[in-house]
Amino acid sequence: MTEHKRRGQGAVPRKPSKPPRNWRRALRLSAQVLAGGLAVAVLVVGGRWVTEQDVSLDWRPMAVTTWQVDELLVYEDRTRLDTAMEAFRGRSLLTIAPGEVQQRLEQLPWVAEVSVTKAWPDRLQLAVTEHEPVARWNGDQVLNSDGEPLSRPVAELVLAELSGPDAQAKRVMEQYLQFSRVFSGAGQRLNGVQMHRRGAWTLTLDSGIEVALGSKDMLARTRRVVVLLNAEGVAPGTIEYIDARYPNGLAVGHRASSEPSV
């Protein structure tokens, strides 16, 4: 009984705890709002000042001042290349993409490929591969090794004259290369190849001989002409033309006579 009473007397009821005040969080939030407001104010005031003072903030670290081509250009105009490169002068090396330079320069007529290297702090290094000229085309153009007609290069070249329908440039070039291999065996060089609209072919040798091949069996006919030119007693310098359109023979016209011989 006594013990029970003591326990009863010693028991003190607990007061309900009050929630802690989150004053630190509120203080931080207030500080953030105040800092954000100050930042916006600084930006607005600074923007107005820049506008009023006309101050440029165009920052270009490591700006391009020059460029260098690894090898001397033979067919492409260096002045034309430099004019294209002026678009990159003053731009930062950090922001120029090599592909952008490549795309711009490969639009030039005689530039086939370009490799671009950044040379810090202010230079672009260019390795330029040019197209290879093969022959003149229809008087005012030059075919490259892919048979593409291009404007005439800056270099003065001694090239064969090819002509034909505009859409047949690649085919004419391929036939020219094939004919050239055949005639080189006879010590002859082709000066010209013409493809007529109906498909017939006419060749001009460097000796001035004109060869009519027709439109069929051109390779066999050119070999027949080579056999004639290599024959003993034949003087190519006296021949004006050779008509190879016959099935089994040739007609030869000599310079001293207008009468052909078969």
Secondary structure per residue as TSV (DSSP state, phi and psi in degrees):
chain	resnum	aa	ss	phi	psi
A	1	M	-	360.0	-47.8
A	2	T	H	-63.9	-41.1
A	3	E	H	-65.6	-39.2
A	4	H	H	-64.2	-39.3
A	5	K	H	-66.5	-39.3
A	6	R	H	-62.6	-41.7
A	7	R	H	-63.3	-39.8
A	8	G	H	-65.9	-40.5
A	9	Q	H	-70.4	-33.1
A	10	G	H	-79.7	-11.6
A	11	A	-	-78.7	118.4
A	12	V	-	-109.7	122.8
A	13	P	-	-66.7	136.8
A	14	R	-	-81.7	138.0
A	15	K	-	-80.1	143.3
A	16	P	-	-63.4	131.7
A	17	S	-	-74.0	140.2
A	18	K	-	-84.2	143.5
A	19	P	-	-62.4	140.1
A	20	P	-	-67.0	144.0
A	21	R	-	-76.6	124.9
A	22	N	-	-92.1	58.3
A	23	W	H	-73.7	-29.9
A	24	R	H	-66.2	-41.7
A	25	R	H	-63.4	-42.5
A	26	A	H	-63.6	-37.1
A	27	L	H	-65.8	-43.5
A	28	R	H	-61.9	-42.6
A	29	L	H	-62.5	-40.8
A	30	S	H	-64.4	-40.0
A	31	A	H	-64.9	-39.6
A	32	Q	H	-65.1	-41.8
A	33	V	H	-63.4	-41.8
A	34	L	H	-64.9	-42.3
A	35	A	H	-64.6	-41.5
A	36	G	H	-62.0	-41.5
A	37	G	H	-63.8	-41.5
A	38	L	H	-63.0	-40.5
A	39	A	H	-62.9	-43.0
A	40	V	H	-64.2	-40.4
A	41	A	H	-63.9	-41.4
A	42	V	H	-62.9	-42.9
A	43	L	H	-63.1	-42.5
A	44	V	H	-65.8	-48.0
A	45	V	H	-64.9	-43.0
A	46	G	H	-64.2	-39.6
A	47	G	H	-63.6	-40.5
A	48	R	H	-64.4	-38.8
A	49	W	H	-67.1	-41.8
A	50	V	H	-62.3	-41.4
A	51	T	H	-64.0	-43.7
A	52	E	H	-67.8	-36.7
A	53	Q	H	-88.1	-7.8
A	54	D	T	55.2	48.9
A	55	V	-	-92.6	129.3
A	56	S	-	-90.4	132.8
A	57	L	-	-108.1	26.3
A	58	D	-	-76.9	99.9
A	59	W	-	-101.9	121.2
A	60	R	-	-128.1	85.4
A	61	P	T	-70.4	144.3
A	62	M	T	53.9	52.6
A	63	A	B	-69.1	143.0
A	64	V	-	-71.4	126.7
A	65	T	-	-114.9	-17.6
A	66	T	E	-158.2	169.3
A	67	W	E	-146.0	158.1
A	68	Q	E	-138.3	134.8
A	69	V	E	-98.2	131.2
A	70	D	S	-59.6	-42.4
A	71	E	S	-127.8	159.2
A	72	L	-	-65.6	131.2
A	73	L	-	-76.1	136.4
A	74	V	S	-103.1	-45.2
A	75	Y	S	-106.0	-32.0
A	76	E	S	-85.5	146.2
A	77	D	-	-77.0	119.1
A	78	R	H	-64.6	-35.9
A	79	T	H	-62.5	-39.1
A	80	R	H	-66.1	-38.4
A	81	L	H	-66.1	-43.4
A	82	D	H	-62.8	-37.3
A	83	T	H	-62.7	-40.2
A	84	A	H	-66.2	-34.9
A	85	M	H	-75.4	-16.9
A	86	E	G	-60.2	-22.0
A	87	A	G	-63.9	-19.5
A	88	F	G	-103.7	-6.4
A	89	R	T	-66.2	133.1
A	90	G	T	87.1	-12.3
A	91	R	S	-82.5	152.0
A	92	S	B	-74.2	137.3
A	93	L	T	-60.9	-25.4
A	94	L	T	-69.0	-24.7
A	95	T	T	-109.2	-9.3
A	96	I	-	-80.8	126.8
A	97	A	-	-92.1	129.3
A	98	P	H	-53.5	-35.6
A	99	G	H	-63.2	-30.7
A	100	E	H	-66.4	-41.2
A	101	V	H	-67.3	-44.1
A	102	Q	H	-57.3	-48.9
A	103	Q	H	-60.0	-39.4
A	104	R	H	-69.4	-44.1
A	105	L	H	-75.6	-30.9
A	106	E	T	-74.0	-2.6
A	107	Q	T	-82.6	-12.3
A	108	L	S	-70.8	145.7
A	109	P	T	-54.9	-45.2
A	110	W	T	-105.0	12.7
A	111	V	E	-95.5	116.6
A	112	A	E	-89.0	-48.1
A	113	E	E	-144.4	153.0
A	114	V	E	-137.6	134.3
A	115	S	E	-112.9	129.3
A	116	V	E	-116.2	129.8
A	117	T	E	-125.5	137.2
A	118	K	E	-85.8	122.9
A	119	A	E	-109.1	102.5
A	120	W	T	-68.5	143.6
A	121	P	T	-100.4	-5.7
A	122	D	T	-147.8	20.2
A	123	R	E	-130.7	146.6
A	124	L	E	-108.3	128.6
A	125	Q	E	-102.2	127.3
A	126	L	E	-117.8	127.4
A	127	A	E	-109.4	109.3
A	128	V	E	-107.1	128.1
A	129	T	E	-105.7	123.9
A	130	E	E	-95.7	157.7
A	131	H	-	-66.7	152.7
A	132	E	-	-99.5	119.6
A	133	P	E	-73.6	140.3
A	134	V	E	-114.2	-47.9
A	135	A	E	-161.5	159.7
A	136	R	E	-75.2	152.5
A	137	W	E	-132.4	120.6
A	138	N	T	49.5	34.8
A	139	G	T	88.7	-41.4
A	140	D	T	-121.8	6.2
A	141	Q	E	-128.8	171.5
A	142	V	E	-132.0	135.1
A	143	L	E	-88.1	136.2
A	144	N	E	-88.3	-175.5
A	145	S	T	-68.6	-11.5
A	146	D	T	-97.0	4.2
A	147	G	S	77.5	19.4
A	148	E	-	-92.1	128.2
A	149	P	E	-72.8	127.7
A	150	L	E	-126.7	161.8
A	151	S	E	-64.5	158.2
A	152	R	-	-62.6	137.6
A	153	P	-	-73.4	169.2
A	154	V	S	-72.0	-25.2
A	155	A	S	-77.3	142.8
A	156	E	-	-83.9	118.0
A	157	L	-	-121.9	146.8
A	158	V	-	-96.3	104.0
A	159	L	-	-129.2	156.0
A	160	A	E	-67.1	151.4
A	161	E	E	-98.8	115.0
A	162	L	E	-109.0	146.5
A	163	S	E	-149.4	155.4
A	164	G	-	165.3	-175.5
A	165	P	-	-59.3	143.5
A	166	D	G	-55.6	-37.7
A	167	A	G	-76.7	-5.2
A	168	Q	G	-107.9	19.7
A	169	A	H	-57.6	-47.7
A	170	K	H	-65.9	-40.6
A	171	R	H	-65.1	-42.2
A	172	V	H	-62.4	-41.2
A	173	M	H	-63.8	-43.1
A	174	E	H	-62.7	-41.1
A	175	Q	H	-66.3	-38.9
A	176	Y	H	-58.7	-44.9
A	177	L	H	-64.4	-38.5
A	178	Q	H	-68.1	-45.5
A	179	F	H	-60.9	-39.6
A	180	S	H	-61.2	-41.0
A	181	R	H	-63.9	-38.1
A	182	V	H	-67.8	-46.3
A	183	F	H	-76.4	-21.4
A	184	S	H	-63.1	-26.4
A	185	G	T	-67.4	-20.8
A	186	A	T	-101.5	10.9
A	187	G	T	70.8	21.7
A	188	Q	-	-109.5	146.9
A	189	R	-	-119.7	138.9
A	190	L	E	-80.9	127.9
A	191	N	E	-97.0	-23.3
A	192	G	E	-160.4	148.5
A	193	V	E	-136.3	128.3
A	194	Q	E	-124.3	129.1
A	195	M	E	-104.4	119.1
A	196	H	-	-80.8	163.2
A	197	R	T	-62.4	-29.1
A	198	R	T	-90.3	7.7
A	199	G	S	97.5	-0.9
A	200	A	-	-79.4	156.1
A	201	W	E	-123.0	140.9
A	202	T	E	-130.6	131.9
A	203	L	E	-113.3	150.5
A	204	T	E	-126.2	122.1
A	205	L	E	-88.3	162.1
A	206	D	T	-67.4	-16.2
A	207	S	T	-81.3	-3.2
A	208	G	S	94.6	-3.1
A	209	I	-	-73.0	133.2
A	210	E	E	-102.7	130.0
A	211	V	E	-117.4	121.9
A	212	A	E	-95.8	118.4
A	213	L	E	-102.4	-19.2
A	214	G	E	77.0	-156.7
A	215	S	S	-118.6	4.2
A	216	K	S	-127.9	150.4
A	217	D	-	48.5	44.7
A	218	M	H	-60.9	-40.3
A	219	L	H	-65.5	-45.4
A	220	A	H	-63.7	-37.3
A	221	R	H	-69.7	-38.1
A	222	T	H	-65.5	-36.0
A	223	R	H	-66.8	-35.4
A	224	R	H	-63.9	-38.5
A	225	V	H	-65.4	-40.0
A	226	V	H	-63.3	-41.0
A	227	V	H	-59.5	-42.3
A	228	L	H	-62.4	-47.2
A	229	L	H	-65.6	-26.8
A	230	N	H	-89.5	-6.1
A	231	A	S	-65.9	146.0
A	232	E	T	-66.2	136.1
A	233	G	T	88.2	-5.7
A	234	V	-	-90.0	128.8
A	235	A	-	-108.1	100.9
A	236	P	G	-56.5	-28.2
A	237	G	G	-65.8	-17.8
A	238	T	G	-94.0	-5.2
A	239	I	E	-92.4	132.9
A	240	E	E	-96.9	-42.3
A	241	Y	E	-151.6	158.9
A	242	I	E	-131.8	125.0
A	243	D	E	-101.5	107.7
A	244	A	-	-102.1	19.3
A	245	R	-	-83.0	-2.7
A	246	Y	S	-77.2	148.2
A	247	P	S	-61.7	-39.7
A	248	N	S	-131.2	14.7
A	249	G	-	-158.0	-172.1
A	250	L	-	-133.8	150.4
A	251	A	E	-110.8	128.4
A	252	V	E	-118.2	127.8
A	253	G	E	-109.0	126.7
A	254	H	E	-95.1	153.8
A	255	R	T	-67.3	-34.8
A	256	A	T	-79.8	-10.6
A	257	S	-	-142.7	142.1
A	258	S	S	-90.0	-2.9
A	259	E	S	-88.9	120.2
A	260	P	-	-74.1	153.2
A	261	S	B	-118.3	143.1
A	262	V	-	-110.5	360.0
